[in-house]
């Protein structure tokens, strides 16, 4: 399926690994011109090389810590030229909410809420002027079904969700869409590290903990990053202009609600 976005310019945050890299790869397969942003230069270089080998399109790579307002200013300045923006950042630390400090909360809000808002605000004027824009925010299924040990992520991502809900309808007349993608359990490094921690705390092996986790997913498995990337790429496509202001779950049916 031709998504009609060849030669569009996209910036993918957290594009060196996991779901961000999967989204970047899917967009590159559509001929999108990519800017990858992540903290670690070596991982970015590896991701850019692998995407180039797979798709024939070589991304530009920017090693930037987007959680630092000063460092991200250079990325904010690049947003005026974007057709597609993918906000994606690793989740903050997990743990007992009673032990979280003010600094923990400020760090989570900066990384998982304010950085995305800065990039969105910088991107929207140019997108509206050109009559095309696609913004995706990768949040979490925990936005709809919070758990206490992910309090930092719950709070910061819910704040971003509220912001998006308030502005998506204002820019829809300009063929600019803003949606949130809520991933469940996908096979990424983040999932493995969390499962190792949870398994250790519960006295289980990682294999035992993961088997139990899979039993809680109707699909009976963890998601694959490529699945997520393909879905995200469709939402960036020319034919997806009627989907906006939505929180879209990709969780194998794990969320039990109807809304």
Protein Blocks (a to p, Z undefined) as FASTA:
>chain_A
ZZhlghiacddehklgcjllmmmmmmmmnopacddddfblklmmmmmmmmmmmnopacdd
ddddfkbmklmmmmmmmmmmpcbdcdddddddeddfklpcfklmmmmmmmmmmmmmmmmm
mmmmmmmmnopacddddfbfklmmccfklmmmmmmmmmmmmmmmmmmmmmmmnopacddd
dddddddfklmmmmmmmmmmnopafklmmmmmmmmpmnopacdfklmmmmmmmmmpmklm
mgghiacddeehmamcfZZ
